[in-house]
Amino acid sequence: MSARPTIGFLSDFGLADEWVAVCKGVILSIAPEANIIDISHDIPAFDITKGAIVLADAVPYLPRGVHLAVVDPGVGARRRAVAIGCRDGSALVGPDNGLLAYAARLLGGVAASHEITNTRYMRPSRHPTFHGRDVFAPAAAHLASGVPLDALGPPIQPETLAPLPWPEPAAEDHVIACRVIDVDRFGTVRLNVREEQLGSLGVDTSRDVDLAFGHIELKLPLAKTFADVAKGRPLLLFDSSNLLSLALNQESAAERYGLTVGDRVTLRRG
C-alpha cells in the first residue's frame, strides 16, 4: 500500500448532518495519514441498488486501497459487517447486503472475506444505529494502516456473501430478459447487461436491436455516442461504465418512456 493510503467513502448520509464528518474524524484519528476520497454521500436513503452502482462505477478509477460504503437499512439487525479483499489488492468494507457485490466483481472478484467481529478494531462504545461510525469506519482505517484483513474477524465463504441487488440477465427462447438498474441524472436508463455479456447472450450487435417494455416496442441502433442520432431521438449504447443503456440525445429517456428502476426490458436475440 502507498505511503499515504487511500480510503474511498460512499454513503447515503447526505451532507446536511454531521454523520460524514464524524466518520471521517474516526478514520483520521486512527489513520491520520489517510487520503479520504468522497465517492458520494448523496445516495438516496436506504437505496442499496444505487449505492452498489455508484460504488462500482467509481472504484476502478480510484487508487488501490480501502473502499468504505455505508448504505445500511438493516443497521443493528442480523446482517453481517464484512471486509472483502479483492483480487486487484483493494479492500471493501461495509454491510453484507449486496452493496459491495458489484464493486467486488469489477475489482477482479473476491479473494478473501471476513466478518468484522474483533472489537479491538471497533470503537470502544458502539451504538446499534451507527455502525458507520463505530464499526465500518474504524475497520477501514485499520486496514488502511496495515492491519491484515483476517485480523478483523473469522473468514466467510465468498459464496455466502449477499449477491448483487438485481438479477442477472437471462436468455430464454429468442429474448433476453433485462432489468432497469439505474436512471442517471440525464434520464439515461441503464440495464443489467455489460458489453462483454451481450454477444454471449446471442444479440447481433452489427444491426439494430429490438427491445420492448410495457406496451412499447423499439428498434434502435447500437450507437457509440449520443450525437450519433438527431436531438431527441432514441438510441442504445454502452455507457462509460460499459452498461447497456437506453438514451435520448439531450433528453430524458426515463421521462419519455416512463421507465424506473426495477422495470423489465426485453431484447430480441439476433
C-alpha positions in Angstrom: 0.0 0.0 0.0 1.3 3.5 -0.8 2.9 5.8 1.9 -0.4 7.7 2.0 -3.2 5.1 1.8 -6.5 5.9 0.1 -9.9 5.3 1.6 -12.8 5.8 -0.8 -16.0 6.7 1.1 -19.6 6.3 -0.1 -22.8 6.7 2.0 -26.4 7.7 2.0 -25.7 10.1 4.9 -26.0 13.4 2.9 -24.1 16.5 3.9 -26.7 18.4 6.0 -26.0 16.5 9.2 -22.7 15.6 11.0 -22.5 11.9 10.0 -19.9 12.1 7.2 -17.7 14.4 9.2 -17.9 12.1 12.2 -16.9 9.1 10.2 -14.0 10.9 8.7 -12.9 12.1 12.2 -12.9 8.5 13.3 -10.9 7.4 10.3 -8.3 10.2 10.7 -8.0 9.6 14.4 -6.8 6.0 13.6 -5.1 6.6 10.3 -4.1 10.3 10.2 -2.1 9.8 7.0 -5.2 8.5 5.1 -6.3 10.3 1.9 -10.1 10.1 2.0 -11.9 10.4 -1.3 -15.6 11.1 -1.1 -17.2 9.0 -3.8 -20.8 10.2 -3.0 -22.9 10.9 0.1 -26.0 11.7 -2.0 -27.2 8.1 -2.5 -30.9 8.1 -1.8 -31.7 6.9 1.7 -31.7 3.1 2.0 -31.1 2.7 -1.8 -28.7 -0.3 -1.9 -29.0 -0.6 -5.6 -28.0 2.9 -6.4 -25.2 2.7 -3.8 -23.9 -0.5 -5.4 -23.8 1.0 -8.9 -22.1 4.3 -7.9 -19.5 2.4 -5.8 -18.7 0.0 -8.6 -18.6 2.8 -11.2 -16.1 4.7 -9.1 -13.7 2.3 -7.5 -11.9 1.0 -10.7 -10.6 4.6 -11.1 -9.5 5.2 -7.5 -6.0 4.4 -6.2 -5.8 0.9 -4.9 -6.8 1.0 -1.3 -9.7 0.6 1.1 -13.3 1.5 0.0 -15.8 2.1 2.7 -19.5 2.0 1.8 -22.4 2.6 4.1 -26.0 2.2 2.8 -27.4 0.2 5.6 -31.1 -0.1 6.1 -30.6 -3.2 8.3 -28.2 -1.5 10.7 -28.2 -3.1 14.1 -30.1 -6.2 12.8 -28.8 -9.6 11.7 -26.9 -8.6 8.6 -23.2 -9.1 8.8 -20.5 -6.4 8.8 -17.8 -7.5 6.3 -14.4 -6.8 4.9 -13.7 -8.1 1.4 -10.3 -8.5 -0.1 -10.5 -8.2 -3.9 -8.2 -9.8 -6.4 -6.8 -6.5 -7.5 -5.5 -5.8 -4.0 -8.2 -3.5 -2.9 -10.5 -4.0 0.1 -14.2 -3.2 0.6 -15.8 -2.6 3.9 -19.5 -2.3 4.7 -22.7 -4.2 5.4 -23.3 -7.6 3.8 -26.5 -6.6 2.0 -25.4 -6.6 -1.7 -23.9 -3.1 -1.6 -20.3 -4.4 -2.1 -21.1 -7.2 -4.6 -20.8 -5.3 -7.9 -17.7 -3.4 -6.9 -16.0 -6.7 -5.8 -16.8 -8.2 -9.2 -15.3 -5.3 -11.1 -12.2 -5.4 -8.9 -11.4 -8.9 -10.1 -13.6 -10.9 -7.7 -13.4 -11.9 -4.1 -10.1 -13.2 -2.9 -11.0 -13.3 0.8 -13.8 -12.2 3.0 -14.1 -11.8 6.8 -16.9 -10.9 9.2 -15.9 -7.8 11.3 -16.2 -9.1 14.8 -13.0 -8.2 16.5 -13.8 -5.4 18.9 -10.1 -4.4 19.0 -10.7 -2.7 15.6 -14.0 -1.0 16.6 -14.8 2.0 18.7 -15.0 1.1 22.4 -18.6 2.2 22.6 -20.9 1.0 19.8 -24.4 2.3 19.1 -26.7 -0.1 17.2 -27.9 2.6 14.8 -24.5 4.0 13.8 -22.2 1.2 12.6 -20.8 3.5 10.0 -19.1 5.4 12.8 -18.4 2.6 15.3 -17.7 -0.5 13.2 -17.1 0.3 9.5 -15.0 3.5 9.7 -12.6 2.0 12.3 -12.2 -1.2 10.3 -11.5 0.7 7.1 -8.9 2.9 8.9 -7.2 0.0 10.5 -6.9 -1.8 7.1 -5.5 1.4 5.6 -2.9 1.5 8.4 -1.7 -2.0 7.5 -3.8 -4.3 9.8 -4.4 -7.6 7.8 -7.9 -8.5 6.7 -8.0 -11.7 8.7 -7.4 -9.7 12.0 -10.9 -8.2 11.7 -12.7 -11.5 12.3 -13.4 -15.0 11.1 -13.4 -15.9 7.4 -16.6 -16.0 5.3 -17.1 -18.3 2.4 -17.4 -15.9 -0.6 -20.4 -17.7 -2.0 -22.4 -16.8 1.2 -21.9 -13.1 0.7 -25.1 -11.2 -0.3 -25.4 -11.2 -4.1 -26.0 -8.3 -6.5 -29.1 -6.4 -5.6 -30.5 -7.1 -9.1 -30.9 -10.3 -11.2 -28.5 -11.4 -13.9 -29.8 -11.0 -17.5 -31.4 -14.3 -18.7 -31.8 -15.6 -22.2 -34.8 -17.7 -23.0 -36.0 -18.7 -26.4 -35.5 -15.7 -28.6 -35.5 -13.0 -26.0 -33.2 -11.7 -23.2 -34.9 -10.6 -20.0 -33.2 -7.5 -18.5 -33.9 -5.1 -15.7 -33.5 -1.4 -15.3 -30.9 -1.0 -12.5 -30.3 2.8 -12.7 -31.5 6.0 -14.1 -28.8 8.7 -14.2 -29.3 12.5 -13.8 -29.7 12.9 -17.5 -32.5 10.3 -17.7 -30.4 7.6 -19.3 -31.9 4.2 -18.5 -29.1 1.7 -17.5 -29.7 -2.0 -17.8 -28.1 -5.0 -16.1 -26.2 -6.0 -19.2 -22.5 -5.3 -19.7 -20.8 -5.0 -23.0 -18.9 -8.3 -22.7 -22.2 -10.1 -21.9 -24.3 -9.0 -24.9 -22.7 -11.1 -27.6 -22.6 -14.2 -25.4 -26.4 -13.8 -24.8 -26.9 -14.1 -28.6 -27.6 -10.5 -29.6 -26.3 -9.5 -33.1 -24.7 -6.1 -32.4 -24.0 -5.4 -36.0 -27.6 -4.4 -36.7 -30.4 -2.6 -34.9 -31.6 -4.1 -31.7 -35.2 -4.9 -30.9 -36.3 -4.1 -27.3 -39.6 -3.9 -25.6 -41.1 -2.8 -22.3 -44.7 -2.5 -21.3 -46.6 -1.9 -24.5 -43.7 -0.2 -26.2 -41.5 -1.8 -28.9 -38.5 -0.1 -30.4 -35.9 -1.0 -33.0 -32.8 1.0 -32.2 -29.2 1.4 -33.4 -26.4 0.4 -31.1 -24.6 3.7 -31.2 -21.2 4.8 -30.0 -22.3 8.2 -28.6 -25.4 10.3 -28.2 -24.7 12.5 -31.1 -24.9 9.5 -33.5 -28.6 10.3 -33.6 -30.5 13.6 -34.0 -31.5 15.5 -30.9 -34.4 13.9 -29.1 -34.0 10.6 -31.0 -33.6 7.3 -29.0 -30.6 5.0 -29.1 -28.9 2.2 -27.3 -25.2 2.5 -26.3 -22.8 1.1 -23.8 -22.1 3.9 -21.4 -18.8 4.9 -19.9 -19.1 2.1 -17.3 -20.0 -0.5 -20.1 -23.6 -0.9 -19.1 -26.2 -1.2 -22.0 -28.3 1.9 -21.8 -31.4 3.4 -23.4 -30.9 7.1 -24.0 -32.2 10.1 -25.9 -29.9 12.7 -27.4 -30.1 15.6 -25.0 -33.5 14.5 -23.5 -34.6 12.1 -20.8 -35.4 8.5 -21.9 -36.8 7.7 -18.5 -39.3 10.5 -18.7 -40.4 9.8 -22.3 -40.9 6.1 -21.7 -41.9 6.1 -18.0 -39.1 3.7 -17.0 -37.9 3.3 -13.4 -35.5 1.1 -11.6 -36.7 -2.5 -11.4 -38.7 -2.3 -14.7 -38.4 -5.3 -17.1 -37.0 -4.8 -20.5 -36.6 -7.5 -23.2 -34.1 -7.6 -26.0 -34.7 -9.8 -29.1 -31.9 -12.1 -29.9 -30.3 -11.9 -33.4 
